[in-house]
Amino acid sequence: MKVFNRFLAFIVVLVFALQITGCGGTGEMTGKPKRVPVKVAFWGSPEEIGIITETVNNWQKTHPDIEVKFEHIPFGSYVSKILTEIAGRSSPDIIASEVNMFVSFADKDVFLDLKPFMDKDKTFNLGDFFPEVVDRYTVNGKVLGIPRDTAPMACVYYNKKLFDEAGLPYPTDDWDWNDLLAKAQKLTKVDKDGKVIQYGFYSDMWPNFVLSDGGKIVDDVKHPTKCLLNSPESMEGLQFLVDLSHKYKVSPTSNTFRNLGLGVIQMFMMQRVAMFHSGIWETPVVRKAKDFDWDVAMFPKSPKGIRKFATGGTAYGILKTTKYPEQAWEVLKALSGDEGQIMLAESGLAQPANKKIAEGEHFAGSNKPPLNKKMLNEAVKYTVYDPFNAKWREIRDLYIYPEFDLMFNGLKPVKESVDAIVPKANELLKEGK
C-alpha cells in the first residue's frame, strides 16, 4: 500500500511539473505559443487559389502564432453562403469581397471598421492605393475593406495580324466610337453567301456605352433613388451597341455564340473576332495565343469626347463576428499586401489596387503582354461603380439582363426594353435604401 501511495504521489507531482514547465501535450502544455486560428473565405480560379495560398504560406513562416485556414466558396453561391455562416455563428474571420458583393455585405453591417487598425499601424498606408478604389469600400467614413485589385472594363483586345492583313493602323488610346466602327467594318468578312466568317468587334459591357455617351444608370451611384436608363443619352449609347450587330453587322450577338457553341474568347483565339471588349482578367487565356500577336487599347471615347468605364475588383474585410480582430488584421495585410498583388500582376489576372505596384515593373513596366496595360492606371480615373443599393443585384438579374438579352438580339426596341426595366427598378431601389 505504501508503494502504491508513493507511486500515486509521484504521478501527481509529475503532472504538476508538466503543467508548470509546459512539457508534453499541446498548446500551453508544450511551452509553444498557442496558434490563433484565422479563417479566410474567398472564391477564384485554380491559379488565383494558388497565389493566395502561396502568399499566406510565405507570410506564415514569420508568423507561427497564427494559423490561417482557407475556405473556398464558388462565386455563384458566395454571398448566400457567407451570410448563412454569419447567421449560424460559423463565419470566417476575413472575407474576400468583390465590388458589388460588397454592397450586399455592407447592407447587413457585417464588417469591422478598419480605420482604428490603420491609425495605430505605422506599417500600413492606405494612401498607397488608388483613391477611387478605396472610396468604394468606404461607407459613412468607415473603411470596410482593403482593396487587392481593381478591374476597369477598359480593355479592347485586338489581333495585330488581322489589322496588318487589312492594312489598318492599330487602335490608340485616343480613338472614338467612329474610329471603332470604321475599323470593325473593315475587319468584318463575309463568305460568298453573305455569311459573316470574321467579326470586327464584340462587347456585352453595355454600361460603358451608356456612361460614355453622357448617360447615367442611376441618379446617384452612392445613394440611388431613380434608374435613368430611359434618358435620351442612355438610350443613344445602348442603340449604338445594338446597331453594331443589327445595323452595321460587325458584331455577333449572344444568340450567335449560343448557336455556334463558342464564347468570345474562343472566337478571338480562333481569329474569328478581331477585337473584343473586356477587362485585364482575360490576359492569362489570351497569352496562350500562338498564331498571332495582340495588344489592348483603351475603350474608345464617344463622339461627344466622354470617357467612362464600368469597373470591378476585390477587397478583403474583417467580419464583426471574429474572435481575433488583431490577428485578423495582420492576416488581412498579408492578403492585400505587396507580394500577392505582385503575383497577381505578373500572372495577368489582375491590376493591382496599390498604385506603386500598378505603376511599377510588375505591371505597367512589364514586357509581358499586353504591352499597353499601363493605360489601365489612367482608366481608373474614369471608372463608375454599380449603384450602391442592396437591391441592385436583384434589379440587374431579374430585369436588366433578361430585357437586354432580347434587345441585343434584335427582338425588342431599346425604348421598349428600358421602359419595361425602369419602373420595376425604381420600386426596388426604394426597398434597398
C-alpha positions as CSV (number, residue, x, y, z in Angstrom):
1,M,0.0,0.0,0.0
2,K,2.9,2.3,0.9
3,V,4.4,1.6,-2.5
4,F,1.1,2.4,-4.3
5,N,0.8,5.7,-2.3
6,R,4.4,6.7,-3.2
7,F,3.7,5.9,-6.8
8,L,0.4,8.0,-6.8
9,A,2.3,10.9,-5.2
10,F,4.9,10.6,-7.9
11,I,2.3,10.8,-10.6
12,V,0.6,13.9,-9.1
13,V,4.0,15.7,-8.7
14,L,4.9,14.8,-12.3
15,V,1.6,16.1,-13.8
16,F,2.0,19.3,-11.7
17,A,5.5,19.7,-13.0
18,L,4.4,19.2,-16.6
19,Q,1.8,21.9,-16.2
20,I,4.3,24.3,-14.8
21,T,7.1,23.7,-17.3
22,G,4.9,23.2,-20.3
23,C,6.5,19.8,-21.2
24,G,4.3,17.4,-23.2
25,G,0.8,17.9,-24.6
26,T,-0.2,20.8,-26.9
27,G,-0.9,24.5,-26.5
28,E,0.2,25.7,-23.1
29,M,1.3,22.2,-22.1
30,T,4.1,22.3,-24.7
31,G,5.6,25.6,-23.9
32,K,4.9,26.7,-27.5
33,P,2.7,29.7,-28.2
34,K,-0.9,28.8,-28.9
35,R,-1.8,29.2,-32.6
36,V,-4.7,31.6,-33.1
37,P,-7.0,30.3,-35.9
38,V,-8.0,32.9,-38.6
39,K,-10.3,31.7,-41.3
40,V,-10.3,33.3,-44.7
41,A,-13.1,32.9,-47.3
42,F,-12.7,33.6,-51.0
43,W,-13.5,32.3,-54.5
44,G,-11.3,32.1,-57.5
45,S,-9.7,30.0,-60.3
46,P,-7.1,27.4,-59.5
47,E,-4.4,29.9,-60.4
48,E,-5.8,32.5,-58.1
49,I,-6.2,30.0,-55.3
50,G,-2.5,29.1,-55.8
51,I,-1.4,32.8,-55.5
52,I,-3.5,33.3,-52.3
53,T,-2.2,30.1,-50.7
54,E,1.4,30.9,-51.6
55,T,1.1,34.4,-50.3
56,V,-0.2,33.3,-46.9
57,N,2.1,30.3,-46.6
58,N,5.1,32.6,-47.1
59,W,3.8,35.0,-44.6
60,Q,3.1,32.3,-42.0
61,K,6.8,31.4,-41.9
62,T,7.4,34.6,-39.9
63,H,4.0,34.4,-38.0
64,P,3.9,31.0,-36.4
65,D,1.5,32.2,-33.7
66,I,-1.4,32.4,-36.3
67,E,-2.9,29.5,-38.2
68,V,-4.7,30.7,-41.4
69,K,-7.5,28.4,-42.5
70,F,-8.9,28.7,-46.0
71,E,-12.5,28.3,-47.1
72,H,-13.0,28.3,-50.9
73,I,-16.6,29.0,-52.0
74,P,-17.9,29.1,-55.6
75,F,-18.6,32.6,-56.8
76,G,-22.3,31.9,-57.6
77,S,-23.2,30.9,-54.1
78,Y,-20.6,33.1,-52.2
79,V,-22.9,35.8,-50.8
80,S,-25.6,33.4,-49.6
81,K,-23.1,31.0,-48.1
82,I,-21.3,33.7,-46.1
83,L,-24.5,35.3,-44.8
84,T,-25.7,31.8,-43.8
85,E,-22.5,31.2,-41.9
86,I,-22.7,34.5,-40.1
87,A,-26.3,33.7,-39.0
88,G,-25.1,30.3,-37.9
89,R,-22.2,31.7,-35.9
90,S,-19.7,29.8,-38.0
91,S,-18.5,32.6,-40.2
92,P,-14.9,33.3,-41.4
93,D,-12.8,36.0,-39.8
94,I,-11.9,37.6,-43.2
95,I,-13.8,37.5,-46.5
96,A,-12.9,38.5,-50.0
97,S,-15.5,40.9,-51.3
98,E,-16.0,41.8,-55.0
99,V,-17.1,45.4,-55.5
100,N,-20.8,44.5,-56.0
101,M,-20.9,41.7,-53.4
102,F,-19.5,44.3,-51.0
103,V,-22.8,46.3,-51.2
104,S,-24.8,43.2,-50.1
105,F,-22.4,42.6,-47.2
106,A,-22.2,46.3,-46.2
107,D,-26.0,46.5,-46.2
108,K,-26.0,43.7,-43.5
109,D,-23.5,45.7,-41.4
110,V,-21.1,42.7,-41.1
111,F,-17.7,44.5,-41.4
112,L,-15.4,45.9,-38.8
113,D,-14.2,49.5,-39.4
114,L,-10.6,49.1,-40.3
115,K,-9.7,52.7,-39.6
116,P,-8.8,52.2,-36.0
117,F,-6.3,49.4,-37.0
118,M,-4.7,51.7,-39.7
119,D,-4.5,54.6,-37.3
120,K,-2.2,52.7,-34.9
121,D,-0.3,50.6,-37.5
122,K,2.6,52.6,-38.9
123,T,3.5,49.8,-41.3
124,F,0.3,50.3,-43.4
125,N,-0.5,53.3,-45.6
126,L,-3.9,53.5,-47.3
127,G,-2.6,56.3,-49.4
128,D,-0.6,53.8,-51.5
129,F,-3.9,52.6,-53.1
130,F,-5.9,54.2,-55.9
131,P,-8.3,56.6,-54.1
132,E,-11.1,55.8,-56.4
133,V,-11.0,52.2,-55.3
134,V,-10.6,53.0,-51.6
135,D,-13.7,55.1,-51.9
136,R,-15.9,52.2,-53.0
137,Y,-15.1,50.4,-49.7
138,T,-15.5,53.4,-47.5
139,V,-19.1,53.9,-46.1
140,N,-20.0,56.8,-43.9
141,G,-16.4,57.5,-43.1
142,K,-15.6,53.8,-42.2
143,V,-13.1,51.9,-44.2
144,L,-14.7,48.4,-44.5
145,G,-12.3,46.8,-47.0
146,I,-8.7,46.9,-48.1
147,P,-8.5,46.5,-51.9
148,R,-6.4,43.9,-53.5
149,D,-7.1,44.7,-57.2
150,T,-9.1,46.8,-59.4
151,A,-10.6,46.0,-62.8
152,P,-11.7,48.8,-65.2
153,M,-13.6,47.3,-68.1
154,A,-11.5,49.4,-70.4
155,C,-9.6,46.8,-72.5
156,V,-10.2,46.4,-76.2
157,Y,-8.2,43.3,-77.1
158,Y,-7.1,43.4,-80.8
159,N,-5.4,40.9,-83.1
160,K,-2.4,42.6,-84.8
161,K,-2.2,40.0,-87.5
162,L,-5.8,40.8,-88.7
163,F,-5.1,44.5,-88.6
164,D,-2.0,44.1,-90.7
165,E,-3.8,41.9,-93.2
166,A,-6.5,44.6,-93.5
167,G,-3.9,47.4,-93.9
168,L,-5.2,49.1,-90.8
169,P,-3.3,51.1,-88.1
170,Y,-3.7,49.7,-84.6
171,P,-6.1,51.4,-82.3
172,T,-4.7,54.0,-80.0
173,D,-6.0,55.2,-76.6
174,D,-7.4,58.4,-78.0
175,W,-9.8,56.8,-80.6
176,D,-13.5,57.2,-80.5
177,W,-16.7,55.2,-81.4
178,N,-16.5,56.4,-85.1
179,D,-12.9,55.0,-85.3
180,L,-14.0,51.8,-83.7
181,L,-16.9,51.3,-86.2
182,A,-14.7,52.1,-89.2
183,K,-12.1,49.6,-88.1
184,A,-14.7,47.0,-87.3
185,Q,-16.3,47.4,-90.7
186,K,-13.0,46.8,-92.5
187,L,-12.2,43.8,-90.2
188,T,-15.6,42.1,-90.8
189,K,-15.5,39.5,-93.6
190,V,-18.4,37.6,-95.2
191,D,-18.3,34.5,-97.5
192,K,-19.9,34.2,-100.9
193,D,-23.3,33.5,-99.4
194,G,-23.2,36.7,-97.3
195,K,-22.5,34.8,-94.0
196,V,-20.1,36.5,-91.6
197,I,-17.0,34.5,-91.1
198,Q,-15.0,37.1,-89.2
199,Y,-16.4,39.8,-87.0
200,G,-14.8,43.1,-86.4
201,F,-15.7,43.7,-82.7
202,Y,-17.7,42.4,-79.8
203,S,-18.8,43.8,-76.4
204,D,-21.5,43.0,-74.0
205,M,-20.4,45.6,-71.5
206,W,-23.3,48.0,-72.0
207,P,-22.6,50.3,-69.1
208,N,-19.6,51.8,-70.9
209,F,-21.8,52.8,-73.9
210,V,-24.4,54.4,-71.6
211,L,-21.8,56.2,-69.5
212,S,-19.5,57.3,-72.3
213,D,-22.4,58.9,-74.2
214,G,-23.3,61.1,-71.2
215,G,-26.0,58.9,-69.8
216,K,-26.4,57.5,-66.3
217,I,-27.6,54.2,-64.9
218,V,-29.0,55.9,-61.8
219,D,-29.2,59.4,-60.5
220,D,-26.6,59.0,-57.7
221,V,-24.3,56.0,-57.6
222,K,-23.8,56.2,-53.8
223,H,-27.4,57.0,-52.9
224,P,-29.5,55.9,-55.9
225,T,-33.2,56.7,-56.0
226,K,-34.0,56.6,-59.7
227,C,-32.9,54.4,-62.6
228,L,-32.0,56.6,-65.6
229,L,-31.6,54.1,-68.4
230,N,-34.6,55.7,-70.2
231,S,-32.8,59.1,-70.5
232,P,-32.1,60.1,-74.2
233,E,-28.3,59.8,-73.6
234,S,-28.5,56.4,-72.1
235,M,-30.7,55.1,-74.9
236,E,-28.5,56.6,-77.5
237,G,-25.5,54.7,-76.1
238,L,-27.4,51.5,-76.0
239,Q,-28.7,52.0,-79.5
240,F,-25.1,52.3,-80.8
241,L,-24.2,49.0,-79.2
242,V,-27.4,47.3,-80.7
243,D,-26.6,48.8,-84.1
244,L,-23.1,47.3,-84.1
245,S,-24.9,43.9,-84.5
246,H,-28.1,44.7,-86.4
247,K,-27.4,47.8,-88.5
248,Y,-23.7,47.6,-89.2
249,K,-23.4,43.8,-88.7
250,V,-19.9,43.9,-87.4
251,S,-20.6,42.3,-84.1
252,P,-22.0,38.9,-83.1
253,T,-24.9,38.6,-80.7
254,S,-25.3,36.4,-77.7
255,N,-27.5,34.1,-79.9
256,T,-24.6,33.9,-82.3
257,F,-22.4,32.4,-79.6
258,R,-25.2,30.1,-78.4
259,N,-25.7,28.8,-81.9
260,L,-22.0,28.3,-82.5
261,G,-21.4,26.8,-79.1
262,L,-18.5,29.2,-78.6
263,G,-17.6,32.1,-76.4
264,V,-16.0,35.4,-77.5
265,I,-12.6,34.4,-76.1
266,Q,-12.7,31.2,-78.2
267,M,-13.6,33.1,-81.3
268,F,-10.9,35.7,-80.7
269,M,-8.3,32.9,-80.3
270,M,-9.7,31.2,-83.5
271,Q,-9.3,34.7,-85.2
272,R,-13.0,34.9,-85.9
273,V,-13.3,38.1,-83.9
274,A,-10.7,40.8,-84.5
275,M,-11.4,42.9,-81.4
276,F,-13.3,42.3,-78.2
277,H,-14.0,44.4,-75.1
278,S,-13.4,43.2,-71.6
279,G,-11.1,43.6,-68.6
280,I,-7.5,42.6,-67.8
281,W,-8.6,39.3,-66.3
282,E,-8.8,37.7,-69.8
283,T,-5.0,38.0,-70.2
284,P,-3.9,34.6,-68.9
285,V,-6.0,32.9,-71.6
286,V,-5.1,35.3,-74.4
287,R,-1.4,34.9,-73.6
288,K,-1.8,31.3,-74.9
289,A,-2.3,32.6,-78.5
290,K,0.3,31.1,-80.7
291,D,-0.7,32.2,-84.2
292,F,-0.9,36.0,-83.8
293,D,0.4,38.9,-81.8
294,W,-2.1,41.1,-79.9
295,D,-2.4,44.0,-77.5
296,V,-5.0,46.2,-75.8
297,A,-6.3,49.7,-76.4
298,M,-8.4,51.8,-74.0
299,F,-12.1,51.6,-74.7
300,P,-12.9,54.5,-77.0
301,K,-14.5,57.8,-76.2
302,S,-17.9,58.6,-77.6
303,P,-18.1,61.2,-80.3
304,K,-19.0,63.6,-77.5
305,G,-15.5,63.2,-76.1
306,I,-16.7,61.5,-72.9
307,R,-14.8,58.5,-71.4
308,K,-16.3,56.4,-68.7
309,F,-15.9,52.8,-67.7
310,A,-17.7,50.2,-65.5
311,T,-15.3,48.5,-63.1
312,G,-14.8,45.6,-60.8
313,G,-12.2,44.4,-58.3
314,T,-11.8,42.7,-54.9
315,A,-11.1,43.7,-51.3
316,Y,-10.7,41.9,-48.0
317,G,-12.7,42.8,-45.0
318,I,-12.8,41.6,-41.4
319,L,-16.2,40.4,-40.1
320,K,-17.5,41.8,-36.8
321,T,-18.0,38.2,-35.6
322,T,-14.3,37.5,-35.5
323,K,-12.9,36.5,-32.1
324,Y,-9.4,37.6,-33.0
325,P,-9.5,41.1,-34.7
326,E,-5.9,41.9,-34.1
327,Q,-4.6,38.7,-35.6
328,A,-7.2,39.0,-38.5
329,W,-5.8,42.5,-39.2
330,E,-2.3,41.0,-39.6
331,V,-3.6,38.3,-42.0
332,L,-5.6,40.9,-44.0
333,K,-2.5,43.0,-44.5
334,A,-0.8,39.9,-46.0
335,L,-3.7,39.1,-48.3
336,S,-3.8,42.6,-49.7
337,G,-0.1,43.2,-49.4
338,D,2.6,43.7,-52.0
339,E,3.6,40.0,-52.5
340,G,0.1,38.9,-53.5
341,Q,-0.5,41.9,-55.7
342,I,2.8,41.4,-57.5
343,M,2.0,37.8,-58.2
344,L,-1.5,38.7,-59.5
345,A,0.0,41.4,-61.7
346,E,2.6,39.1,-63.2
347,S,0.1,36.4,-63.8
348,G,-2.1,38.8,-65.9
349,L,-5.1,38.1,-63.7
350,A,-5.4,41.5,-62.2
351,Q,-4.4,45.1,-62.0
352,P,-3.0,45.9,-58.5
353,A,-5.0,48.3,-56.4
354,N,-1.7,49.5,-54.9
355,K,-0.7,52.4,-57.2
356,K,3.1,51.9,-56.6
357,I,2.8,48.3,-57.8
358,A,0.5,49.1,-60.7
359,E,2.8,51.8,-61.9
360,G,6.0,49.7,-61.4
361,E,7.9,47.0,-63.1
362,H,5.5,44.2,-62.3
363,F,2.5,45.7,-64.2
364,A,2.9,48.9,-66.2
365,G,6.6,48.4,-66.8
366,S,6.4,44.7,-67.5
367,N,7.2,43.4,-71.0
368,K,4.7,40.6,-70.8
369,P,1.6,41.1,-73.0
370,P,-0.4,43.1,-73.2
371,L,2.2,45.8,-73.6
372,N,-0.3,48.7,-73.3
373,K,-1.7,47.6,-70.0
374,K,-0.3,50.7,-68.4
375,M,-3.3,52.6,-69.8
376,L,-5.4,50.9,-67.1
377,N,-3.8,53.1,-64.5
378,E,-5.2,56.1,-66.3
379,A,-8.5,54.3,-66.8
380,V,-9.1,54.1,-63.1
381,K,-9.8,57.9,-63.1
382,Y,-12.8,57.3,-65.3
383,T,-14.4,54.4,-63.5
384,V,-18.0,54.3,-62.4
385,Y,-19.1,51.6,-59.9
386,D,-22.5,49.9,-60.0
387,P,-25.2,51.6,-57.8
388,F,-24.7,51.2,-54.1
389,N,-28.0,49.7,-53.3
390,A,-28.7,46.3,-51.7
391,K,-31.4,45.6,-54.4
392,W,-29.2,46.4,-57.4
393,R,-28.0,42.9,-58.0
394,E,-31.7,41.8,-57.9
395,I,-32.6,44.5,-60.4
396,R,-29.8,43.5,-62.7
397,D,-30.5,39.8,-62.6
398,L,-34.3,39.9,-62.7
399,Y,-35.0,42.8,-65.0
400,I,-32.0,44.3,-66.8
401,Y,-30.3,41.1,-68.1
402,P,-33.5,39.4,-69.5
403,E,-34.6,42.6,-71.2
404,F,-31.2,43.4,-72.6
405,D,-30.9,39.9,-74.0
406,L,-34.0,40.5,-76.0
407,M,-32.8,44.0,-77.0
408,F,-29.3,43.0,-78.1
409,N,-30.6,40.1,-80.1
410,G,-32.9,42.4,-82.0
411,L,-36.1,41.1,-80.5
412,K,-37.2,44.3,-78.7
413,P,-36.5,48.0,-79.4
414,V,-34.3,49.9,-77.0
415,K,-37.0,52.2,-75.7
416,E,-39.4,49.3,-75.1
417,S,-36.8,47.4,-73.1
418,V,-35.7,50.3,-70.9
419,D,-39.4,51.3,-70.3
420,A,-40.0,47.8,-69.0
421,I,-37.0,48.0,-66.7
422,V,-37.2,51.5,-65.1
423,P,-40.5,51.3,-63.1
424,K,-39.6,48.0,-61.6
425,A,-36.0,49.1,-60.9
426,N,-37.3,52.3,-59.1
427,E,-39.6,50.3,-56.9
428,L,-36.8,48.0,-55.8
429,L,-34.4,50.9,-55.3
430,K,-36.8,52.3,-52.7
431,E,-36.7,49.0,-50.8
432,G,-32.9,48.8,-50.9
433,K,-32.2,52.1,-49.3
